[in-house]
Amino acid sequence: MSQGAAVKPRGRSSVAAQIVAAVLLLIVVLIWFWNWDWFIPIVDAQAGSAIGRKVTIQHLHVRLGRITEVVATGITISNPDGFNATGEFATADRLVVDADVGAYIGHQTVVLPVIEVDHPVASVRQVGVENNYTLHFAKGNPNAKPSAPPRIGELVINDGEASVVMPAYKTDFDLTIQTRPSADPSFIQGDELDVGAHGTYDGAPITGTFIGGALLSLRDAANPYPVDLHVANGSSHAALEGTIEDPARFAGAHLRLEFDGQNMADLYQLTGVPIPATPPYKVTGNLVYAGHAFRFENIAGTLGSSDLEGSIAETTPADGGKRLVTADLASRRVDLTDLAGFLGATPGKTTTPGQNAATKAAQARADEKPNLIPDTPINLPKIDAANVEFHYRGEKIINKDAPLDNVVIALSIENGRISAHPVSFGVGGGSIVIYLDLRPVDGVIHADANVDFRRIPLGRLMKATQAFAGSGVIGGTARVEGTGNSMAAILGHGNGGLQLFMNQGGSVSALLVDLAGLQVGDAALSALGIPDQTQIQCIVSDFSLQDGVVDTKAFLVASKEANILGGGTINLENEKLNLALKTEATHFQVGSLSTPIDFGGTMKRPSVLPAAGPLAAKAGAAVGLGILFPPLALLPTIRLGLGDKNACEDTMESVARGAPHNPG
């Protein structure tokens, strides 16, 4: 019995030894015949699920260790299902990724010391409203703590290529992408990343170069990431130079940004920010990023004949909503023609500096257009691209023919609605204040505008002519409402009115010479029967606007010798003038009979001539144009604009009593 009991342990030991031997043999066989390609279906599925796109690789190899190397070859990322384009979205001959396993185990941080890719090729396409570049990344656990982005060390790209074709945006350009030894070791240590662009963008030629470090986020503050970017698109040029301490977060940026070109509106395709048309410009400043906002600070430059300074910020909400652009800009000296693009007109003039041949030709065509009111359509989708808060101060207006001293603009765009609150022009001790509201409704703009003329000194208003002397204060209001997608359309069928008043001013002769603008002042005075240097005592004007036609309800220029009355219409749709002036002597004088003055032509090219024909006929024509004394109903409005105890009030009360007013 004892011998039989001794045999059993040897049997169990033999079985265990056989199992161990079999396991060792299996390990040896696995090591000998192991092929990482067995995991390709799993890798393909995981990668495809992560980006929402079919991903395939031909071969896979892994070298395990603290720094584990993963090598994949024959990589293809397909176009979206049903996308109408030949070829694949992206391919690469070979991809090598080094992963620091120790960093992940110890700190749960993804550290990739080296990424190397051979001959990557991308084909970015848009067909109709569909594109192949929008990737649908898998959503993680919303309750999970967000992980830090991977820290990438050295990036090596060999013979990379990309093509971008978007017919709807008139865009077709190619990119070359590679890393190579640094051409300037003082700027970039080690290898550099070199990207070149060539083709067309938004229908205009585009060229560009980007040079940056091949080392990305495995850096310290003493060795920030270098950036050197230059882009030329049509006549627009942009340059960005400097360093970034943390490229993954765009943090610690020390960048100098420069823009120059013929028209800032052309920057929309590069920046996505709606900007009105401008004259040639050149601006530089510092670009920083903080609190989910890009800031373009310490701006200095020129805009046409005006200087420009200030800052611009662009913030993208965390929920991915519409961007907010905040601009706070100023000019020490401003030419108002440089701001004409805000009204839809062609900005600048033929003498504006920096214009190329194409811009000069466009300016000449604009000058030759018969209409004065801008008819450029307002681009509603572009305006609705971002919400905007815009503040601008022009400290001194330098236009010789503009009797304005300064300008302040406070303007906002919210969901496509434009509000000016307000635009204010300083005129001596007075001001012109404009409140504007443009509301898009079913693709059509509904406009409301109110203008206040507040105690404007006539002497300052007429100073630009260098022919007017004397005192006087102008006040009044204007109101316009209308619909349309251009200023011409809004005014051409608008409704509203204008009331302007002036208290004791300079001479009638100088005023008429300026109003005529055609060097016919003497003839006009002679026809009206007004002596030279007759002093103005009062001006009262009341105009209505109905369906685009300005109608004179009342117009009076009161002087010591005579009262000048006016009437007629201005058609804002075709801009034709049909106005006339006549005089009524304050007391009878032999030879004081007058001939009315006709204002014809258009707003841009008026004709101002004494009316021809028999005096009686002309007087009748003048009455037919609605030339009447102003009604007393205007007195409260006159007091509001000019204050109490003014000459206009005295004149109108005298007229109401039926006696010609003869002050002094």
C-alpha positions as CSV (number, residue, x, y, z in Angstrom):
1,M,0.0,0.0,0.0
2,S,2.9,2.3,0.8
3,Q,4.5,1.8,-2.6
4,G,1.3,2.6,-4.4
5,A,0.8,5.8,-2.4
6,A,4.3,7.0,-3.4
7,V,3.6,6.7,-7.2
8,K,0.7,9.3,-7.2
9,P,2.8,12.4,-6.4
10,R,5.2,11.6,-9.3
11,G,2.2,11.5,-11.6
12,R,0.9,14.9,-10.6
13,S,4.3,16.4,-10.9
14,S,4.7,15.0,-14.4
15,V,1.3,16.5,-15.5
16,A,2.3,19.9,-14.1
17,A,5.6,19.8,-15.8
18,Q,3.9,19.0,-19.1
19,I,1.5,22.0,-18.6
20,V,4.4,24.4,-17.9
21,A,6.3,23.0,-20.9
22,A,3.2,23.5,-23.1
23,V,2.7,27.1,-21.9
24,L,6.4,27.8,-22.5
25,L,6.2,26.3,-25.9
26,L,3.0,28.3,-26.7
27,I,4.8,31.5,-25.6
28,V,7.8,30.6,-27.8
29,V,5.5,29.9,-30.7
30,L,3.6,33.2,-30.2
31,I,6.8,35.1,-30.0
32,W,8.1,33.4,-33.0
33,F,5.0,33.8,-35.1
34,W,3.5,36.9,-33.5
35,N,2.0,39.4,-35.9
36,W,0.6,42.7,-34.8
37,D,-1.5,42.8,-37.9
38,W,-3.9,40.6,-36.0
39,F,-5.0,43.7,-34.2
40,I,-5.6,45.8,-37.3
41,P,-9.4,45.2,-37.3
42,I,-9.6,46.4,-33.8
43,V,-7.4,49.5,-34.5
44,D,-9.4,50.3,-37.6
45,A,-12.7,50.1,-35.8
46,Q,-11.5,52.2,-32.8
47,A,-10.0,54.9,-35.1
48,G,-13.1,55.0,-37.4
49,S,-15.4,55.3,-34.4
50,A,-13.3,58.1,-32.9
51,I,-13.6,60.3,-36.0
52,G,-16.9,59.0,-37.6
53,R,-15.1,57.9,-40.7
54,K,-13.8,54.7,-42.2
55,V,-10.1,54.2,-41.4
56,T,-7.9,51.4,-42.7
57,I,-4.2,50.4,-42.3
58,Q,-2.3,47.8,-44.1
59,H,0.3,46.8,-41.5
60,L,0.9,47.4,-37.8
61,H,4.0,47.0,-35.6
62,V,4.5,47.7,-31.9
63,R,7.8,47.8,-30.0
64,L,7.0,47.6,-26.3
65,G,8.9,49.5,-23.7
66,R,8.7,52.6,-21.4
67,I,8.7,54.5,-24.7
68,T,6.5,52.3,-26.8
69,E,6.8,52.7,-30.6
70,V,3.8,52.1,-32.8
71,V,4.3,51.9,-36.6
72,A,1.4,51.8,-39.1
73,T,1.7,51.7,-42.8
74,G,-0.7,52.1,-45.7
75,I,-3.1,54.4,-43.8
76,T,-6.3,55.6,-45.5
77,I,-9.1,57.8,-44.2
78,S,-12.2,57.6,-46.4
79,N,-14.6,60.3,-47.5
80,P,-18.0,60.4,-45.8
81,D,-20.5,57.9,-46.9
82,G,-22.3,59.2,-50.0
83,F,-19.9,62.0,-50.6
84,N,-19.6,62.6,-54.4
85,A,-15.9,62.8,-54.9
86,T,-13.2,60.4,-56.2
87,G,-10.3,59.2,-54.2
88,E,-9.9,59.3,-50.4
89,F,-9.9,62.1,-47.9
90,A,-6.4,61.4,-46.6
91,T,-3.6,58.8,-47.0
92,A,-0.2,58.3,-45.5
93,D,2.6,55.8,-46.4
94,R,3.8,55.4,-42.9
95,L,3.0,56.8,-39.4
96,V,5.3,56.4,-36.4
97,V,4.2,57.4,-32.9
98,D,6.3,57.2,-29.8
99,A,4.2,57.0,-26.6
100,D,5.5,57.6,-23.0
101,V,3.8,54.7,-21.2
102,G,5.4,55.8,-17.8
103,A,3.9,59.3,-18.1
104,Y,0.4,57.9,-18.6
105,I,0.7,55.3,-15.8
106,G,2.1,57.8,-13.4
107,H,0.3,61.0,-14.3
108,Q,-2.5,60.0,-16.7
109,T,-1.0,62.3,-19.2
110,V,-0.7,61.4,-22.9
111,V,2.9,62.3,-23.9
112,L,4.0,61.6,-27.5
113,P,7.7,62.5,-27.7
114,V,7.9,61.9,-31.5
115,I,5.3,61.7,-34.3
116,E,6.7,61.0,-37.8
117,V,4.6,60.7,-41.0
118,D,5.8,59.8,-44.5
119,H,4.1,61.4,-47.5
120,P,0.7,62.4,-46.0
121,V,-1.8,63.5,-48.6
122,A,-5.1,65.2,-47.9
123,S,-7.8,66.1,-50.4
124,V,-10.2,68.7,-48.9
125,R,-13.3,69.1,-51.0
126,Q,-16.7,70.8,-50.9
127,V,-19.5,69.8,-53.2
128,G,-22.6,71.9,-52.9
129,V,-23.4,72.2,-49.2
130,E,-21.6,68.9,-48.4
131,N,-17.9,68.7,-47.4
132,N,-15.4,65.9,-46.6
133,Y,-13.4,67.8,-43.9
134,T,-16.0,67.9,-41.1
135,L,-15.1,65.0,-38.7
136,H,-17.7,63.8,-36.2
137,F,-15.7,62.9,-33.1
138,A,-17.1,60.4,-30.7
139,K,-18.6,62.0,-27.6
140,G,-17.1,61.0,-24.3
141,N,-18.8,60.8,-20.9
142,P,-20.3,64.3,-20.2
143,N,-19.8,63.7,-16.5
144,A,-16.1,62.7,-16.8
145,K,-13.4,65.2,-16.0
146,P,-12.0,66.7,-19.2
147,S,-8.6,65.4,-20.0
148,A,-5.6,67.5,-20.9
149,P,-4.6,67.6,-24.6
150,P,-1.8,65.3,-25.7
151,R,1.7,66.8,-25.2
152,I,3.4,66.3,-28.6
153,G,7.2,66.6,-28.8
154,E,8.9,66.5,-32.2
155,L,6.8,66.4,-35.3
156,V,8.5,65.0,-38.5
157,I,6.6,65.3,-41.8
158,N,8.2,64.0,-45.0
159,D,6.8,65.2,-48.4
160,G,3.3,66.2,-47.2
161,E,0.7,67.4,-49.6
162,A,-2.8,68.8,-49.5
163,S,-5.3,70.2,-52.0
164,V,-8.3,72.4,-51.1
165,V,-11.1,72.8,-53.7
166,M,-14.3,74.7,-52.8
167,P,-16.1,75.9,-56.0
168,A,-18.8,77.8,-54.1
169,Y,-16.0,79.9,-52.5
170,K,-14.0,80.2,-55.7
171,T,-11.2,78.5,-53.9
172,D,-8.6,76.1,-55.3
173,F,-5.1,75.9,-53.8
174,D,-2.4,73.4,-52.9
175,L,-0.2,73.0,-49.8
176,T,3.2,71.5,-49.3
177,I,4.1,70.4,-45.8
178,Q,7.4,69.2,-44.5
179,T,10.0,69.4,-41.8
180,R,13.6,70.2,-42.5
181,P,16.8,71.6,-40.7
182,S,16.3,75.1,-39.5
183,A,17.4,77.9,-41.9
184,D,17.8,80.3,-39.0
185,P,19.0,78.6,-35.8
186,S,18.8,81.9,-33.9
187,F,15.0,81.8,-34.5
188,I,14.3,78.1,-34.6
189,Q,16.5,75.5,-32.9
190,G,16.6,72.0,-34.5
191,D,14.2,71.2,-37.3
192,E,11.5,73.6,-38.6
193,L,8.0,73.0,-39.9
194,D,7.6,74.5,-43.4
195,V,4.2,74.9,-45.1
196,G,3.7,76.6,-48.4
197,A,0.4,77.6,-50.2
198,H,-0.3,78.5,-53.8
199,G,-3.5,78.8,-55.8
200,T,-6.7,80.9,-55.6
201,Y,-8.8,81.8,-52.5
202,D,-12.1,83.7,-52.8
203,G,-11.4,84.1,-56.5
204,A,-8.1,85.9,-55.9
205,P,-4.5,84.6,-56.1
206,I,-3.2,83.3,-52.8
207,T,0.4,82.5,-51.7
208,G,1.5,81.8,-48.2
209,T,4.4,80.5,-46.1
210,F,4.4,79.2,-42.5
211,I,7.6,78.4,-40.7
212,G,7.4,77.1,-37.1
213,G,9.2,74.8,-34.8
214,A,9.2,71.0,-35.3
215,L,9.1,70.7,-31.5
216,L,5.6,71.5,-30.4
217,S,4.3,71.4,-26.8
218,L,7.2,69.6,-25.0
219,R,8.8,73.0,-24.3
220,D,9.5,75.4,-21.5
221,A,9.1,79.2,-21.2
222,A,12.7,79.7,-22.0
223,N,12.2,78.0,-25.4
224,P,8.8,79.2,-26.7
225,Y,7.3,78.0,-30.0
226,P,8.4,80.2,-32.9
227,V,5.9,81.4,-35.6
228,D,6.5,83.1,-38.9
229,L,3.4,83.3,-41.1
230,H,3.0,85.4,-44.3
231,V,-0.1,85.3,-46.5
232,A,-1.0,87.3,-49.6
233,N,-4.6,87.0,-51.0
234,G,-5.3,89.4,-53.8
235,S,-4.3,92.8,-52.6
236,S,-4.4,91.8,-49.0
237,H,-1.3,90.8,-47.0
238,A,-1.0,89.5,-43.5
239,A,2.1,88.7,-41.5
240,L,2.3,87.1,-38.0
241,E,5.7,86.8,-36.3
242,G,6.7,85.9,-32.7
243,T,6.5,83.1,-30.2
244,I,4.0,81.1,-28.2
245,E,4.8,79.4,-24.9
246,D,2.0,76.8,-25.1
247,P,0.9,76.2,-28.8
248,A,-1.8,73.7,-27.8
249,R,-3.7,76.4,-25.8
250,F,-2.3,79.4,-27.7
251,A,-1.1,80.7,-24.3
252,G,1.8,82.9,-23.6
253,A,1.7,84.5,-27.1
254,H,4.1,87.2,-28.0
255,L,3.1,87.9,-31.6
256,R,3.2,90.8,-33.9
257,L,0.4,90.9,-36.5
258,E,0.4,93.2,-39.6
259,F,-2.3,93.7,-42.2
260,D,-2.1,95.8,-45.3
261,G,-4.1,96.0,-48.5
262,Q,-6.5,98.0,-50.7
263,N,-9.8,97.3,-48.9
264,M,-10.4,95.9,-45.4
265,A,-13.7,94.3,-46.6
266,D,-11.5,91.8,-48.4
267,L,-10.3,90.5,-45.0
268,Y,-13.7,88.9,-44.4
269,Q,-12.7,85.6,-46.1
270,L,-9.5,85.5,-44.1
271,T,-10.9,86.5,-40.7
272,G,-14.7,85.9,-40.9
273,V,-15.2,89.4,-39.4
274,P,-17.6,91.7,-41.4
275,I,-15.9,95.0,-42.2
276,P,-17.2,97.8,-44.4
277,A,-15.3,98.9,-47.5
278,T,-12.3,101.0,-46.7
279,P,-9.5,102.8,-48.6
280,P,-6.0,101.4,-48.7
281,Y,-4.8,100.5,-45.1
282,K,-1.8,99.3,-43.1
283,V,-2.1,98.3,-39.5
284,T,0.1,96.6,-37.0
285,G,-0.4,95.4,-33.4
286,N,0.1,92.7,-30.8
287,L,-2.0,89.5,-31.0
288,V,-2.8,87.8,-27.7
289,Y,-5.1,85.1,-26.5
290,A,-6.7,84.9,-23.0
291,G,-10.1,83.9,-21.6
292,H,-11.3,82.4,-24.9
293,A,-10.7,85.7,-26.7
294,F,-8.2,86.8,-29.3
295,R,-7.1,90.4,-28.8
296,F,-5.4,92.6,-31.4
297,E,-3.9,95.3,-29.2
298,N,-1.8,98.4,-29.5
299,I,-3.0,98.9,-33.1
300,A,-1.2,101.6,-35.0
301,G,-1.5,102.4,-38.7
302,T,-3.2,104.3,-41.5
303,L,-6.6,104.0,-43.2
304,G,-6.5,106.1,-46.4
305,S,-5.6,109.6,-45.3
306,S,-6.5,108.9,-41.7
307,D,-4.4,107.5,-38.8
308,L,-5.8,104.6,-36.8
309,E,-5.1,103.2,-33.3
310,G,-6.9,101.1,-30.7
311,S,-7.8,97.4,-30.1
312,I,-10.1,94.7,-31.5
313,A,-11.2,91.5,-29.6
314,E,-12.9,88.4,-30.8
315,T,-14.6,86.1,-28.3
316,T,-16.1,82.7,-29.1
317,P,-18.7,81.6,-26.5
318,A,-18.0,78.3,-24.7
319,D,-21.3,76.9,-26.0
320,G,-20.1,77.5,-29.6
321,G,-22.6,80.4,-30.3
322,K,-22.0,83.4,-32.5
323,R,-18.7,85.2,-32.1
324,L,-18.6,88.6,-30.5
325,V,-16.2,91.2,-32.0
326,T,-15.5,94.3,-29.9
327,A,-13.6,97.2,-31.5
328,D,-12.4,100.3,-29.8
329,L,-10.7,102.5,-32.4
330,A,-9.7,106.1,-32.8
331,S,-8.1,108.5,-35.2
332,R,-6.3,111.7,-34.2
333,R,-6.9,113.1,-37.8
334,V,-9.7,111.6,-39.9
335,D,-10.8,112.2,-43.5
336,L,-14.5,111.5,-43.6
337,T,-14.3,110.1,-47.2
338,D,-12.3,107.2,-45.6
339,L,-15.5,106.2,-43.7
340,A,-17.8,106.4,-46.6
341,G,-17.9,102.5,-46.7
342,F,-20.1,102.6,-43.6
343,L,-22.8,104.2,-45.8
344,G,-22.3,101.8,-48.7
345,A,-20.4,104.4,-50.8
346,T,-16.9,104.0,-52.3
347,P,-14.5,105.2,-49.6
348,G,-11.6,107.6,-50.2
349,K,-11.0,109.8,-53.2
350,T,-8.7,109.9,-56.2
351,T,-5.9,111.6,-54.1
352,T,-6.1,109.0,-51.3
353,P,-2.6,107.6,-50.7
354,G,-1.7,103.9,-51.3
355,Q,-4.2,103.2,-54.1
356,N,-3.1,100.8,-56.8
357,A,-4.3,101.0,-60.4
358,A,-7.4,98.9,-59.8
359,T,-8.5,100.9,-56.8
360,K,-7.9,104.2,-58.7
361,A,-10.0,102.9,-61.6
362,A,-12.8,101.9,-59.2
363,Q,-12.7,105.3,-57.5
364,A,-12.9,107.0,-60.9
365,R,-16.0,104.8,-61.9
366,A,-17.6,105.8,-58.6
367,D,-17.0,109.5,-59.2
368,E,-18.6,109.1,-62.7
369,K,-21.8,107.5,-61.4
370,P,-24.7,109.9,-61.8
371,N,-26.2,109.1,-58.4
372,L,-25.1,110.6,-55.1
373,I,-27.0,108.3,-52.7
374,P,-25.1,104.9,-52.4
375,D,-26.8,102.0,-54.0
376,T,-24.4,99.2,-52.9
377,P,-26.5,96.2,-51.6
378,I,-26.1,95.4,-47.9
379,N,-24.9,91.9,-47.5
380,L,-27.2,90.5,-44.8
381,P,-25.5,87.0,-44.4
382,K,-22.1,88.7,-44.0
383,I,-23.4,91.2,-41.4
384,D,-25.0,88.3,-39.4
385,A,-21.7,86.4,-39.3
386,A,-20.8,87.9,-35.9
387,N,-22.2,90.1,-33.2
388,V,-20.2,93.4,-33.1
389,E,-19.7,96.2,-30.6
390,F,-17.9,99.1,-32.5
391,H,-16.7,102.3,-30.9
392,Y,-14.8,104.9,-32.9
393,R,-13.5,108.5,-32.1
394,G,-12.2,110.8,-34.8
395,E,-10.7,113.7,-32.9
396,K,-10.2,116.1,-35.8
397,I,-11.9,116.0,-39.2
398,I,-9.4,117.2,-41.8
399,N,-11.7,117.5,-44.9
400,K,-11.3,121.1,-46.1
401,D,-14.8,121.1,-47.5
402,A,-16.5,119.5,-44.4
403,P,-17.6,122.0,-41.7
404,L,-17.4,119.3,-39.0
405,D,-14.9,119.2,-36.2
406,N,-15.0,115.6,-34.9
407,V,-16.9,112.4,-35.0
408,V,-17.9,109.7,-32.4
409,I,-19.5,106.4,-33.6
410,A,-21.1,103.9,-31.3
411,L,-22.5,101.0,-33.3
412,S,-23.6,97.5,-32.6
413,I,-24.7,94.4,-34.6
414,E,-26.7,91.8,-32.8
415,N,-28.1,88.9,-34.9
416,G,-27.9,91.0,-38.0
417,R,-29.6,94.1,-36.5
418,I,-27.5,97.2,-36.8
419,S,-28.0,100.0,-34.2
420,A,-26.1,103.3,-34.1
421,H,-26.5,104.8,-30.6
422,P,-25.4,107.3,-31.7
423,V,-23.2,108.7,-34.4
424,S,-22.3,112.2,-33.4
425,F,-20.5,115.0,-35.3
426,G,-19.2,118.1,-33.4
427,V,-19.7,121.4,-35.1
428,G,-18.2,124.3,-33.1
429,G,-20.2,124.3,-29.8
430,G,-23.0,122.3,-31.4
431,S,-23.5,118.8,-32.7
432,I,-25.3,116.6,-35.3
433,V,-26.5,113.5,-33.5
434,I,-27.8,110.5,-35.5
435,Y,-29.7,107.5,-34.1
436,L,-30.1,104.6,-36.5
437,D,-31.8,101.2,-36.4
438,L,-31.6,98.7,-39.2
439,R,-33.7,95.6,-38.7
440,P,-33.7,92.6,-41.1
441,V,-37.1,91.2,-41.5
442,D,-37.6,88.3,-44.0
443,G,-34.4,89.3,-45.8
444,V,-35.4,93.0,-46.1
445,I,-34.0,95.8,-43.9
446,H,-36.4,98.1,-42.1
447,A,-34.7,101.3,-41.3
448,D,-35.5,104.1,-38.8
449,A,-33.3,107.1,-38.4
450,N,-33.6,110.2,-36.3
451,V,-31.2,113.2,-36.5
452,D,-30.9,116.1,-34.0
453,F,-29.2,119.4,-35.1
454,R,-28.2,121.0,-31.8
455,R,-27.2,124.7,-31.7
456,I,-24.8,124.5,-34.6
457,P,-23.0,127.8,-35.2
458,L,-23.6,128.9,-38.8
459,G,-20.2,130.6,-39.0
460,R,-18.5,127.3,-38.3
461,L,-20.8,125.5,-40.7
462,M,-19.9,127.9,-43.6
463,K,-16.2,128.3,-42.6
464,A,-15.1,125.8,-45.3
465,T,-16.1,128.3,-48.0
466,Q,-14.0,131.0,-46.5
467,A,-16.6,133.4,-47.8
468,F,-19.1,133.6,-44.9
469,A,-18.8,135.8,-41.8
470,G,-21.1,136.5,-39.0
471,S,-22.9,134.6,-36.2
472,G,-26.0,132.5,-36.1
473,V,-27.2,129.2,-34.6
474,I,-28.9,126.4,-36.4
475,G,-31.1,123.7,-34.8
476,G,-33.7,121.2,-35.9
477,T,-34.6,117.6,-36.4
478,A,-34.9,115.0,-39.2
479,R,-36.6,111.6,-39.3
480,V,-36.6,108.9,-42.0
481,E,-38.1,105.4,-42.1
482,G,-38.1,103.0,-45.0
483,T,-37.3,99.5,-46.3
484,G,-34.8,98.2,-48.7
485,N,-31.3,96.6,-48.8
486,S,-29.4,99.7,-49.8
487,M,-29.4,103.3,-48.7
488,A,-30.8,104.3,-52.1
489,A,-33.7,101.8,-51.8
490,I,-34.4,102.9,-48.2
491,L,-34.5,106.6,-49.0
492,G,-36.0,106.2,-52.5
493,H,-39.3,105.0,-50.9
494,G,-38.8,106.4,-47.4
495,N,-41.1,108.6,-45.3
496,G,-40.3,111.3,-42.7
497,G,-39.4,114.9,-42.6
498,L,-36.8,117.6,-41.9
499,Q,-37.1,120.9,-40.0
500,L,-34.1,123.3,-39.7
501,F,-34.0,126.8,-38.2
502,M,-31.4,129.5,-37.9
503,N,-31.2,132.6,-35.7
504,Q,-29.4,135.8,-36.9
505,G,-26.5,135.0,-39.1
506,G,-24.2,136.3,-41.8
507,S,-24.8,137.8,-45.2
508,V,-27.3,136.4,-47.7
509,S,-24.8,136.9,-50.6
510,A,-22.2,134.6,-49.1
511,L,-24.9,132.0,-48.2
512,L,-26.3,132.0,-51.7
513,V,-22.9,131.7,-53.3
514,D,-22.2,128.6,-51.2
515,L,-25.6,127.1,-51.9
516,A,-25.3,127.7,-55.6
517,G,-21.9,126.1,-55.8
518,L,-21.7,127.1,-59.4
519,Q,-20.3,130.6,-59.1
520,V,-23.6,132.2,-60.0
521,G,-24.1,134.0,-56.7
522,D,-24.1,137.5,-58.2
523,A,-26.6,136.6,-60.9
524,A,-28.8,134.9,-58.3
525,L,-28.7,137.9,-56.0
526,S,-29.5,140.3,-58.9
527,A,-32.4,138.1,-60.0
528,L,-33.8,137.9,-56.5
529,G,-33.4,141.6,-56.0
530,I,-31.2,141.3,-52.9
531,P,-28.5,143.9,-52.2
532,D,-25.0,142.6,-51.5
533,Q,-24.1,141.8,-47.9
534,T,-27.7,141.8,-46.7
535,Q,-27.7,140.3,-43.2
536,I,-29.7,137.2,-42.5
537,Q,-32.1,137.5,-39.5
538,C,-33.7,134.1,-39.6
539,I,-34.0,130.8,-41.6
540,V,-37.0,128.5,-41.2
541,S,-37.4,125.3,-43.2
542,D,-39.9,122.5,-43.1
543,F,-39.7,119.5,-45.5
544,S,-41.8,116.4,-45.6
545,L,-40.7,113.0,-47.0
546,Q,-43.4,110.8,-48.6
547,D,-42.6,107.7,-50.6
548,G,-39.1,109.0,-51.5
549,V,-40.2,112.6,-52.4
550,V,-39.0,115.5,-50.3
551,D,-41.7,118.3,-50.5
552,T,-41.1,121.8,-49.2
553,K,-43.8,122.7,-46.7
554,A,-42.1,126.0,-45.8
555,F,-38.8,127.7,-46.5
556,L,-37.9,131.3,-45.4
557,V,-34.7,133.3,-45.3
558,A,-35.5,136.6,-43.6
559,S,-33.3,139.7,-44.0
560,K,-33.6,143.4,-43.5
561,E,-34.5,144.2,-47.1
562,A,-36.5,141.1,-48.1
563,N,-37.8,137.6,-47.2
564,I,-36.6,134.8,-49.5
565,L,-39.1,132.1,-49.9
566,G,-38.5,128.6,-51.3
567,G,-40.5,125.6,-52.5
568,G,-40.4,122.5,-54.7
569,T,-39.5,118.9,-54.4
570,I,-36.5,116.5,-54.4
571,N,-37.1,113.0,-55.7
572,L,-34.7,110.7,-53.8
573,E,-35.4,107.8,-56.1
574,N,-34.1,109.4,-59.2
575,E,-32.3,112.3,-57.3
576,K,-33.9,115.0,-59.5
577,L,-34.3,118.6,-58.1
578,N,-37.3,120.8,-58.8
579,L,-36.9,123.7,-56.5
580,A,-37.2,127.5,-56.7
581,L,-36.6,130.7,-54.6
582,K,-38.3,134.0,-54.8
583,T,-38.2,137.2,-52.7
584,E,-40.8,139.5,-51.1
585,A,-39.5,142.9,-50.2
586,T,-40.1,144.0,-46.6
587,H,-41.0,147.5,-48.0
588,F,-41.7,148.7,-51.5
589,Q,-38.7,150.0,-53.5
590,V,-38.6,150.9,-57.1
591,G,-36.6,148.3,-59.0
592,S,-37.0,145.7,-56.3
593,L,-39.0,143.4,-58.5
594,S,-37.4,139.9,-58.6
595,T,-37.1,136.8,-60.7
596,P,-37.3,133.4,-59.1
597,I,-34.3,131.1,-59.0
598,D,-34.7,127.6,-60.3
599,F,-32.8,124.6,-58.8
600,G,-32.8,121.7,-61.3
601,G,-30.6,118.9,-62.4
602,T,-29.7,116.2,-59.9
603,M,-28.4,116.0,-56.4
604,K,-24.9,115.2,-57.7
605,R,-25.0,117.6,-60.6
606,P,-27.4,120.5,-59.7
607,S,-28.1,123.4,-62.0
608,V,-28.8,126.8,-60.3
609,L,-29.9,129.6,-62.6
610,P,-32.3,132.5,-62.6
611,A,-35.6,131.5,-64.2
612,A,-36.1,132.8,-67.8
613,G,-39.3,134.4,-69.1
614,P,-41.8,137.0,-68.0
615,L,-41.6,137.8,-64.3
616,A,-45.3,137.2,-63.8
617,A,-45.1,133.7,-65.2
618,K,-42.1,132.9,-63.0
619,A,-43.8,134.2,-60.0
620,G,-46.8,132.0,-60.8
621,A,-44.5,129.0,-61.3
622,A,-42.9,129.7,-57.9
623,V,-46.2,129.7,-56.2
624,G,-47.0,126.4,-58.0
625,L,-44.0,124.9,-56.4
626,G,-45.5,125.6,-53.0
627,I,-43.6,128.7,-51.9
628,L,-45.4,129.9,-48.8
629,F,-44.7,131.7,-45.5
630,P,-44.0,129.2,-42.7
631,P,-47.0,128.5,-40.4
632,L,-47.0,129.6,-36.7
633,A,-47.4,125.9,-35.8
634,L,-43.6,125.6,-36.2
635,L,-42.9,128.0,-33.3
636,P,-42.6,125.3,-30.6
637,T,-40.1,123.4,-32.7
638,I,-38.2,126.6,-33.5
639,R,-37.9,127.4,-29.8
640,L,-36.7,123.8,-29.1
641,G,-34.0,124.1,-31.7
642,L,-32.9,127.8,-31.2
643,G,-34.1,128.6,-27.7
644,D,-36.5,131.4,-26.6
645,K,-36.4,135.0,-27.8
646,N,-35.0,134.3,-31.3
647,A,-35.4,136.4,-34.5
648,C,-37.2,133.6,-36.3
649,E,-40.1,133.8,-33.8
650,D,-40.3,137.6,-34.2
651,T,-40.3,137.3,-38.0
652,M,-43.0,134.7,-38.1
653,E,-45.2,136.5,-35.7
654,S,-44.8,139.7,-37.8
655,V,-45.7,137.7,-40.9
656,A,-48.8,136.3,-39.2
657,R,-49.9,139.8,-38.4
658,G,-49.8,140.6,-42.1
659,A,-47.0,143.1,-41.9
660,P,-43.6,142.5,-43.5
661,H,-41.0,142.0,-40.9
662,N,-38.3,144.7,-40.9
663,P,-36.0,144.1,-37.9
664,G,-33.8,146.9,-36.7
